Amino acid sequence: MFSRSVCFVGSLIAVGALFTATARSADVSYDGLLYGENFQPMAGGFVIAGTFAADFDPAGYHCYYADDDSCNMDTTHYSEAVADGNFFPIGTGTLTALDGYFSGMGATTAAEGTPIYLFLFDHPDPDSARDWALVTSTHASYQAPGPGGSTTVHGADADVILYGYKIGDAIALNVLPFPEPTSGSLAAFGAILAANGRWSRRRCA
Protein backbone atom coordinates (compact mmCIF):
# COMPACT_ATOMS: atom_id res chain seq x y z
CA MET A 1 0.00 0.00 0.00
CA PHE A 2 2.76 2.42 0.94
CA SER A 3 4.62 1.65 -2.28
CA ARG A 4 1.53 2.26 -4.41
CA SER A 5 0.87 5.57 -2.62
CA VAL A 6 4.42 6.74 -3.21
CA CYS A 7 4.16 5.85 -6.90
CA PHE A 8 0.82 7.64 -7.17
CA VAL A 9 2.18 10.80 -5.55
CA GLY A 10 5.27 10.60 -7.74
CA SER A 11 3.09 10.37 -10.83
CA LEU A 12 1.07 13.39 -9.74
CA ILE A 13 4.27 15.39 -9.26
CA ALA A 14 5.54 14.39 -12.71
CA VAL A 15 2.23 15.29 -14.38
CA GLY A 16 2.14 18.58 -12.47
CA ALA A 17 5.66 19.44 -13.60
CA LEU A 18 4.77 18.65 -17.21
CA PHE A 19 1.60 20.75 -16.97
CA THR A 20 3.54 23.66 -15.47
CA ALA A 21 6.21 23.49 -18.21
CA THR A 22 3.52 23.37 -20.89
CA ALA A 23 1.54 26.20 -19.31
CA ARG A 24 4.64 28.42 -19.21
CA SER A 25 5.20 28.19 -22.96
CA ALA A 26 3.48 30.16 -25.71
CA ASP A 27 2.80 29.21 -29.32
CA VAL A 28 4.39 31.15 -32.18
CA SER A 29 3.49 30.76 -35.86
CA TYR A 30 5.29 32.58 -38.65
CA ASP A 31 4.96 32.93 -42.41
CA GLY A 32 6.03 35.12 -45.31
CA LEU A 33 7.94 35.32 -48.58
CA LEU A 34 11.70 35.01 -49.00
CA TYR A 35 13.67 36.39 -51.95
CA GLY A 36 17.28 35.71 -52.76
CA GLU A 37 19.99 38.33 -53.22
CA ASN A 38 18.92 38.55 -56.87
CA PHE A 39 15.43 39.58 -55.69
CA GLN A 40 13.87 36.39 -57.05
CA PRO A 41 11.86 33.87 -54.95
CA MET A 42 14.21 31.75 -52.84
CA ALA A 43 13.34 28.05 -53.01
CA GLY A 44 14.85 25.68 -50.45
CA GLY A 45 15.88 28.43 -48.06
CA PHE A 46 15.74 27.97 -44.29
CA VAL A 47 13.70 30.21 -41.98
CA ILE A 48 13.35 30.08 -38.21
CA ALA A 49 11.85 32.35 -35.59
CA GLY A 50 13.51 32.91 -32.25
CA THR A 51 14.46 35.28 -29.46
CA PHE A 52 17.77 36.65 -28.27
CA ALA A 53 19.15 36.63 -24.75
CA ALA A 54 18.18 39.75 -22.80
CA ASP A 55 21.81 40.89 -22.50
CA PHE A 56 22.63 40.40 -26.21
CA ASP A 57 22.30 43.22 -28.76
CA PRO A 58 21.18 41.77 -32.13
CA ALA A 59 22.22 44.99 -33.89
CA GLY A 60 25.86 44.04 -33.26
CA TYR A 61 25.38 40.39 -34.21
CA HIS A 62 27.63 40.40 -37.29
CA CYS A 63 30.53 41.92 -35.36
CA TYR A 64 30.08 39.65 -32.34
CA TYR A 65 30.37 36.57 -34.58
CA ALA A 66 33.14 37.98 -36.75
CA ASP A 67 36.49 36.47 -37.68
CA ASP A 68 38.30 39.80 -37.67
CA ASP A 69 38.12 43.43 -36.58
CA SER A 70 36.34 44.34 -39.82
CA CYS A 71 33.29 42.30 -38.77
CA ASN A 72 33.73 39.69 -41.50
CA MET A 73 31.72 36.72 -40.36
CA ASP A 74 32.25 33.03 -39.73
CA THR A 75 29.71 30.95 -41.69
CA THR A 76 29.00 28.91 -38.52
CA HIS A 77 27.67 31.98 -36.74
CA TYR A 78 24.12 30.62 -36.38
CA SER A 79 25.05 27.36 -34.65
CA GLU A 80 27.52 29.31 -32.50
CA ALA A 81 24.80 31.76 -31.44
CA VAL A 82 22.52 28.88 -30.47
CA ALA A 83 25.30 27.05 -28.61
CA ASP A 84 26.30 30.25 -26.80
CA GLY A 85 22.76 30.76 -25.53
CA ASN A 86 22.48 34.07 -27.36
CA PHE A 87 19.75 32.89 -29.73
CA PHE A 88 16.84 30.66 -28.76
CA PRO A 89 15.13 29.01 -31.76
CA ILE A 90 11.36 28.67 -31.73
CA GLY A 91 10.65 25.22 -33.15
CA THR A 92 12.85 23.48 -35.69
CA GLY A 93 12.48 25.91 -38.57
CA THR A 94 11.03 25.48 -42.03
CA LEU A 95 12.11 25.43 -45.69
CA THR A 96 10.81 27.80 -48.34
CA ALA A 97 8.68 26.58 -51.24
CA LEU A 98 9.40 27.17 -54.94
CA ASP A 99 7.72 30.57 -54.77
CA GLY A 100 9.69 31.53 -51.68
CA TYR A 101 6.75 31.05 -49.29
CA PHE A 102 7.49 29.80 -45.79
CA SER A 103 5.35 28.79 -42.84
CA GLY A 104 6.47 27.39 -39.51
CA MET A 105 5.58 27.17 -35.85
CA GLY A 106 6.99 26.40 -32.44
CA ALA A 107 6.79 27.29 -28.76
CA THR A 108 8.72 29.75 -26.63
CA THR A 109 9.21 30.26 -22.92
CA ALA A 110 10.62 33.77 -23.40
CA ALA A 111 9.30 36.44 -21.08
CA GLU A 112 6.18 38.22 -22.27
CA GLY A 113 7.10 41.14 -24.51
CA THR A 114 10.44 39.70 -25.62
CA PRO A 115 11.06 40.66 -29.28
CA ILE A 116 10.73 37.83 -31.81
CA TYR A 117 13.13 37.72 -34.75
CA LEU A 118 13.17 35.86 -38.05
CA PHE A 119 16.46 34.37 -39.22
CA LEU A 120 16.48 33.60 -42.96
CA PHE A 121 19.10 31.77 -45.05
CA ASP A 122 19.66 30.66 -48.65
CA HIS A 123 20.52 27.08 -47.67
CA PRO A 124 18.72 24.36 -45.64
CA ASP A 125 21.78 24.29 -43.36
CA PRO A 126 22.44 27.78 -41.94
CA ASP A 127 26.12 26.96 -41.48
CA SER A 128 26.41 26.40 -45.24
CA ALA A 129 24.56 29.59 -46.17
CA ARG A 130 26.15 32.45 -48.08
CA ASP A 131 23.20 34.84 -47.96
CA TRP A 132 21.07 35.71 -44.95
CA ALA A 133 18.67 38.14 -43.32
CA LEU A 134 17.69 38.97 -39.76
CA VAL A 135 14.51 40.94 -39.15
CA THR A 136 11.99 41.87 -36.49
CA SER A 137 9.17 44.40 -36.19
CA THR A 138 7.59 47.06 -34.03
CA HIS A 139 4.29 45.24 -34.66
CA ALA A 140 2.79 43.77 -31.50
CA SER A 141 2.71 40.29 -33.05
CA TYR A 142 6.52 40.24 -32.92
CA GLN A 143 6.47 40.14 -29.12
CA ALA A 144 6.42 36.90 -27.16
CA PRO A 145 2.94 36.37 -25.69
CA GLY A 146 2.32 35.46 -22.09
CA PRO A 147 2.25 31.85 -20.84
CA GLY A 148 -0.38 29.85 -22.71
CA GLY A 149 -0.82 32.58 -25.31
CA SER A 150 -0.13 32.58 -29.03
CA THR A 151 0.93 34.92 -31.81
CA THR A 152 1.40 34.80 -35.57
CA VAL A 153 4.40 36.60 -37.03
CA HIS A 154 4.06 37.71 -40.65
CA GLY A 155 7.17 38.50 -42.66
CA ALA A 156 5.15 41.21 -44.39
CA ASP A 157 5.01 43.11 -41.09
CA ALA A 158 8.80 43.16 -40.61
CA ASP A 159 9.88 46.80 -40.39
CA VAL A 160 13.17 46.49 -38.50
CA ILE A 161 15.64 45.03 -40.99
CA LEU A 162 18.94 44.39 -39.24
CA TYR A 163 20.41 42.46 -42.18
CA GLY A 164 18.88 41.91 -45.58
CA TYR A 165 16.26 43.95 -47.46
CA LYS A 166 12.51 44.42 -47.68
CA ILE A 167 10.85 44.27 -51.12
CA GLY A 168 7.14 44.89 -50.79
CA ASP A 169 5.89 42.16 -48.48
CA ALA A 170 8.90 39.93 -49.11
CA ILE A 171 12.17 39.70 -47.18
CA ALA A 172 15.28 39.58 -49.37
CA LEU A 173 18.65 38.14 -48.41
CA ASN A 174 22.00 39.90 -48.28
CA VAL A 175 25.42 38.31 -48.74
CA LEU A 176 27.36 37.52 -45.58
CA PRO A 177 30.22 39.96 -44.97
CA PHE A 178 33.39 38.08 -45.92
CA PRO A 179 37.02 39.24 -45.85
CA GLU A 180 38.10 41.43 -48.77
CA PRO A 181 40.69 39.88 -51.13
CA THR A 182 44.28 40.67 -50.20
CA SER A 183 46.33 42.96 -52.44
CA GLY A 184 48.28 39.92 -53.64
CA SER A 185 45.09 38.15 -54.61
CA LEU A 186 43.81 41.22 -56.41
CA ALA A 187 47.08 41.55 -58.32
CA ALA A 188 46.93 37.90 -59.35
CA PHE A 189 43.30 38.26 -60.40
CA GLY A 190 44.21 41.38 -62.41
CA ALA A 191 46.99 39.50 -64.16
CA ILE A 192 44.56 36.72 -65.10
CA LEU A 193 42.08 39.25 -66.51
CA ALA A 194 44.85 40.98 -68.47
CA ALA A 195 46.03 37.66 -69.92
CA ASN A 196 42.49 36.73 -70.88
CA GLY A 197 42.05 40.14 -72.46
CA ARG A 198 45.17 39.69 -74.61
CA TRP A 199 44.00 36.20 -75.58
CA SER A 200 40.58 37.55 -76.51
CA ARG A 201 42.05 40.37 -78.60
CA ARG A 202 44.34 37.98 -80.47
CA ARG A 203 41.44 35.61 -81.08
CA CYS A 204 39.19 38.37 -82.39
CA ALA A 205 41.89 40.04 -84.56
C-alpha positions in Angstrom: 0.0 0.0 0.0 2.8 2.4 0.9 4.6 1.6 -2.3 1.5 2.3 -4.4 0.9 5.6 -2.6 4.4 6.7 -3.2 4.2 5.9 -6.9 0.8 7.6 -7.2 2.2 10.8 -5.5 5.3 10.6 -7.7 3.1 10.4 -10.8 1.1 13.4 -9.7 4.3 15.4 -9.3 5.5 14.4 -12.7 2.2 15.3 -14.4 2.1 18.6 -12.5 5.7 19.4 -13.6 4.8 18.6 -17.2 1.6 20.7 -17.0 3.5 23.7 -15.5 6.2 23.5 -18.2 3.5 23.4 -20.9 1.5 26.2 -19.3 4.6 28.4 -19.2 5.2 28.2 -23.0 3.5 30.2 -25.7 2.8 29.2 -29.3 4.4 31.2 -32.2 3.5 30.8 -35.9 5.3 32.6 -38.6 5.0 32.9 -42.4 6.0 35.1 -45.3 7.9 35.3 -48.6 11.7 35.0 -49.0 13.7 36.4 -51.9 17.3 35.7 -52.8 20.0 38.3 -53.2 18.9 38.5 -56.9 15.4 39.6 -55.7 13.9 36.4 -57.0 11.9 33.9 -55.0 14.2 31.8 -52.8 13.3 28.0 -53.0 14.9 25.7 -50.4 15.9 28.4 -48.1 15.7 28.0 -44.3 13.7 30.2 -42.0 13.3 30.1 -38.2 11.8 32.4 -35.6 13.5 32.9 -32.2 14.5 35.3 -29.5 17.8 36.7 -28.3 19.2 36.6 -24.7 18.2 39.8 -22.8 21.8 40.9 -22.5 22.6 40.4 -26.2 22.3 43.2 -28.8 21.2 41.8 -32.1 22.2 45.0 -33.9 25.9 44.0 -33.3 25.4 40.4 -34.2 27.6 40.4 -37.3 30.5 41.9 -35.4 30.1 39.7 -32.3 30.4 36.6 -34.6 33.1 38.0 -36.7 36.5 36.5 -37.7 38.3 39.8 -37.7 38.1 43.4 -36.6 36.3 44.3 -39.8 33.3 42.3 -38.8 33.7 39.7 -41.5 31.7 36.7 -40.4 32.2 33.0 -39.7 29.7 31.0 -41.7 29.0 28.9 -38.5 27.7 32.0 -36.7 24.1 30.6 -36.4 25.1 27.4 -34.6 27.5 29.3 -32.5 24.8 31.8 -31.4 22.5 28.9 -30.5 25.3 27.0 -28.6 26.3 30.2 -26.8 22.8 30.8 -25.5 22.5 34.1 -27.4 19.8 32.9 -29.7 16.8 30.7 -28.8 15.1 29.0 -31.8 11.4 28.7 -31.7 10.7 25.2 -33.2 12.9 23.5 -35.7 12.5 25.9 -38.6 11.0 25.5 -42.0 12.1 25.4 -45.7 10.8 27.8 -48.3 8.7 26.6 -51.2 9.4 27.2 -54.9 7.7 30.6 -54.8 9.7 31.5 -51.7 6.8 31.1 -49.3 7.5 29.8 -45.8 5.3 28.8 -42.8 6.5 27.4 -39.5 5.6 27.2 -35.9 7.0 26.4 -32.4 6.8 27.3 -28.8 8.7 29.8 -26.6 9.2 30.3 -22.9 10.6 33.8 -23.4 9.3 36.4 -21.1 6.2 38.2 -22.3 7.1 41.1 -24.5 10.4 39.7 -25.6 11.1 40.7 -29.3 10.7 37.8 -31.8 13.1 37.7 -34.8 13.2 35.9 -38.1 16.5 34.4 -39.2 16.5 33.6 -43.0 19.1 31.8 -45.0 19.7 30.7 -48.6 20.5 27.1 -47.7 18.7 24.4 -45.6 21.8 24.3 -43.4 22.4 27.8 -41.9 26.1 27.0 -41.5 26.4 26.4 -45.2 24.6 29.6 -46.2 26.1 32.5 -48.1 23.2 34.8 -48.0 21.1 35.7 -45.0 18.7 38.1 -43.3 17.7 39.0 -39.8 14.5 40.9 -39.2 12.0 41.9 -36.5 9.2 44.4 -36.2 7.6 47.1 -34.0 4.3 45.2 -34.7 2.8 43.8 -31.5 2.7 40.3 -33.0 6.5 40.2 -32.9 6.5 40.1 -29.1 6.4 36.9 -27.2 2.9 36.4 -25.7 2.3 35.5 -22.1 2.2 31.8 -20.8 -0.4 29.8 -22.7 -0.8 32.6 -25.3 -0.1 32.6 -29.0 0.9 34.9 -31.8 1.4 34.8 -35.6 4.4 36.6 -37.0 4.1 37.7 -40.6 7.2 38.5 -42.7 5.2 41.2 -44.4 5.0 43.1 -41.1 8.8 43.2 -40.6 9.9 46.8 -40.4 13.2 46.5 -38.5 15.6 45.0 -41.0 18.9 44.4 -39.2 20.4 42.5 -42.2 18.9 41.9 -45.6 16.3 43.9 -47.5 12.5 44.4 -47.7 10.8 44.3 -51.1 7.1 44.9 -50.8 5.9 42.2 -48.5 8.9 39.9 -49.1 12.2 39.7 -47.2 15.3 39.6 -49.4 18.7 38.1 -48.4 22.0 39.9 -48.3 25.4 38.3 -48.7 27.4 37.5 -45.6 30.2 40.0 -45.0 33.4 38.1 -45.9 37.0 39.2 -45.9 38.1 41.4 -48.8 40.7 39.9 -51.1 44.3 40.7 -50.2 46.3 43.0 -52.4 48.3 39.9 -53.6 45.1 38.2 -54.6 43.8 41.2 -56.4 47.1 41.6 -58.3 46.9 37.9 -59.3 43.3 38.3 -60.4 44.2 41.4 -62.4 47.0 39.5 -64.2 44.6 36.7 -65.1 42.1 39.2 -66.5 44.8 41.0 -68.5 46.0 37.7 -69.9 42.5 36.7 -70.9 42.1 40.1 -72.5 45.2 39.7 -74.6 44.0 36.2 -75.6 40.6 37.6 -76.5 42.0 40.4 -78.6 44.3 38.0 -80.5 41.4 35.6 -81.1 39.2 38.4 -82.4 41.9 40.0 -84.6 
